[in-house]
Amino acid sequence: MDEKMLAAVEKWAADEFRSTNGQIEFLLSEALKKAGRLPKPDKKTE
């Protein structure tokens, strides 16, 4: 990741009280949902 991009993500994470890794996971999750590419959860039978 480019230094400027990482710095922006670090600041964004701090602004939202998340770790940098947590912010990246959040952003990836949102992008996957928006693109309809998030895997469907396993349906467990009890």
C-alpha positions in Angstrom: 0.0 0.0 0.0 1.2 3.5 -0.9 2.5 5.6 2.1 -0.1 8.3 1.6 -3.0 5.8 1.3 -1.8 4.1 4.5 -1.6 7.4 6.3 -5.1 8.3 5.2 -6.4 4.9 6.4 -4.6 5.2 9.7 -6.1 8.7 10.3 -9.6 7.4 9.3 -9.2 4.5 11.7 -8.2 6.8 14.5 -11.1 9.1 13.8 -13.5 6.1 14.1 -11.7 4.5 17.2 -10.6 1.4 15.2 -7.2 -0.1 14.6 -5.8 0.3 11.2 -6.3 -3.4 10.6 -9.9 -3.1 11.8 -10.5 -0.2 9.5 -9.2 -2.1 6.5 -11.4 -5.1 7.4 -14.4 -2.8 7.7 -13.7 -1.2 4.3 -13.2 -4.6 2.6 -16.4 -5.9 4.2 -18.4 -2.9 3.0 -16.9 -3.1 -0.5 -17.7 -6.9 -0.7 -21.3 -6.2 0.4 -21.8 -3.4 -2.1 -20.4 -5.6 -4.9 -22.6 -8.6 -3.9 -19.5 -10.7 -3.4 -19.7 -11.4 0.3 -20.0 -15.2 0.8 -23.4 -16.2 2.2 -23.2 -17.5 5.8 -23.3 -21.3 6.3 -26.7 -22.5 7.4 -26.2 -24.7 10.4 -28.9 -27.1 11.4 -29.4 -27.7 15.1 
